[in-house]
Amino acid sequence: MGAARRLACRAGIIPQVLDSRSVVLDQGRRTRLHTHPQRIAMASRDKHCTATSCTIPASSCHAHHKRPWSRGGRTTVRDGTMLCPRHHRMVQDPRYTTEYASDGKTCITRNRINSRQ
């Protein structure tokens, strides 16, 4: 599968993963923003903001790349998670550290300030 994807990429062919109704769920690296069907799939899976203890409904959340697009992240349901605007800003703020748990939760913690500074 990996070799086929590399050949397709070199040929300018965009590989896509479709659901049972032929709706695109995986855009690979050609598209940065999650599609509407991808956001629906993630919202259905996550139900609400995935930040620990947050209960903001998924309908009010942003689709977020777990691995940043700028660092090779893919626009997929698997690599995406739903975050409310507040937690989405925190995840992108270097003052915070983010970890993605295997249960789908997003753990955001404020970095400790060095007491010697």
C-alpha positions as CSV (number, residue, x, y, z in Angstrom):
1,M,0.0,0.0,0.0
2,G,2.8,2.4,0.9
3,A,4.5,1.9,-2.5
4,A,1.2,2.5,-4.3
5,R,0.7,5.7,-2.4
6,R,4.2,7.0,-3.3
7,L,3.7,6.2,-7.0
8,A,0.3,7.8,-7.0
9,C,1.8,10.9,-5.3
10,R,4.5,11.2,-7.9
11,A,1.9,10.9,-10.6
12,G,-0.2,13.7,-9.0
13,I,-3.0,11.3,-8.1
14,I,-4.7,12.1,-4.9
15,P,-5.5,8.9,-2.9
16,Q,-8.7,9.1,-0.9
17,V,-10.3,6.8,1.6
18,L,-14.1,6.7,1.2
19,D,-16.9,5.6,3.6
20,S,-19.7,3.2,2.5
21,R,-21.5,6.1,0.7
22,S,-18.3,7.2,-1.2
23,V,-17.8,10.2,1.1
24,V,-14.1,11.2,1.5
25,L,-12.8,10.5,5.0
26,D,-9.0,10.6,4.2
27,Q,-7.5,13.3,2.1
28,G,-3.9,12.5,2.9
29,R,-1.6,15.6,2.5
30,R,-3.3,17.3,-0.4
31,T,-5.9,19.1,1.7
32,R,-5.1,20.8,5.0
33,L,-8.6,21.5,6.3
34,H,-10.9,18.6,7.4
35,T,-13.9,18.2,5.1
36,H,-17.5,18.5,6.3
37,P,-18.0,14.7,6.2
38,Q,-14.7,14.2,8.2
39,R,-15.9,16.7,10.8
40,I,-19.3,14.8,11.0
41,A,-17.4,11.5,11.5
42,M,-15.2,13.0,14.2
43,A,-18.1,14.7,16.0
44,S,-20.0,11.4,16.0
45,R,-17.1,9.6,17.5
46,D,-16.0,12.2,20.0
47,K,-19.4,13.6,21.0
48,H,-17.8,16.7,22.6
49,C,-14.5,18.5,23.1
50,T,-11.9,15.8,23.8
51,A,-10.0,18.0,26.3
52,T,-10.1,16.3,29.7
53,S,-13.3,17.3,31.6
54,C,-14.7,19.6,28.9
55,T,-18.3,19.1,27.9
56,I,-18.7,21.5,25.1
57,P,-20.7,19.7,22.4
58,A,-18.8,18.6,19.2
59,S,-21.1,20.8,17.1
60,S,-19.4,23.8,18.7
61,C,-15.9,22.5,18.3
62,H,-13.1,22.8,15.7
63,A,-11.5,19.8,13.9
64,H,-7.9,19.6,15.0
65,H,-4.9,17.7,13.6
66,K,-3.2,15.7,16.4
67,R,0.0,15.9,14.5
68,P,0.3,19.4,13.1
69,W,-0.1,19.8,9.4
70,S,3.1,21.8,9.3
71,R,4.9,18.8,10.7
72,G,3.5,16.2,8.3
73,G,0.1,15.7,9.9
74,R,-2.5,14.1,7.7
75,T,-6.1,15.3,7.1
76,T,-7.8,12.1,8.3
77,V,-10.5,11.2,10.9
78,R,-7.9,9.1,12.7
79,D,-5.5,12.0,13.0
80,G,-8.2,14.4,13.9
81,T,-9.9,15.3,17.2
82,M,-12.6,17.8,18.2
83,L,-11.6,20.7,20.4
84,C,-13.6,23.7,21.6
85,P,-12.2,27.1,20.6
86,R,-10.6,27.6,24.0
87,H,-8.8,24.3,24.1
88,H,-7.9,24.6,20.4
89,R,-6.1,27.8,21.2
90,M,-4.3,26.2,24.2
91,V,-3.1,23.2,22.1
92,Q,-1.5,25.7,19.7
93,D,0.1,27.8,22.5
94,P,3.7,26.9,23.3
95,R,3.1,27.5,27.0
96,Y,1.1,24.3,27.1
97,T,2.0,20.6,26.5
98,T,-0.6,18.3,24.9
99,E,-0.8,14.6,25.0
100,Y,-3.4,12.4,23.2
101,A,-4.5,9.4,25.3
102,S,-5.4,6.1,23.7
103,D,-9.0,6.6,25.0
104,G,-9.4,9.6,22.8
105,K,-8.9,12.2,25.5
106,T,-6.7,15.3,25.0
107,C,-4.6,16.1,28.1
108,I,-3.5,19.8,28.1
109,T,-1.1,21.0,30.8
110,R,0.5,24.3,31.4
111,N,4.3,24.1,31.2
112,R,6.1,24.9,34.5
113,I,8.0,28.1,34.6
114,N,11.6,27.7,35.6
115,S,11.9,29.3,39.0
116,R,15.5,30.5,38.2
117,Q,14.3,32.9,35.5
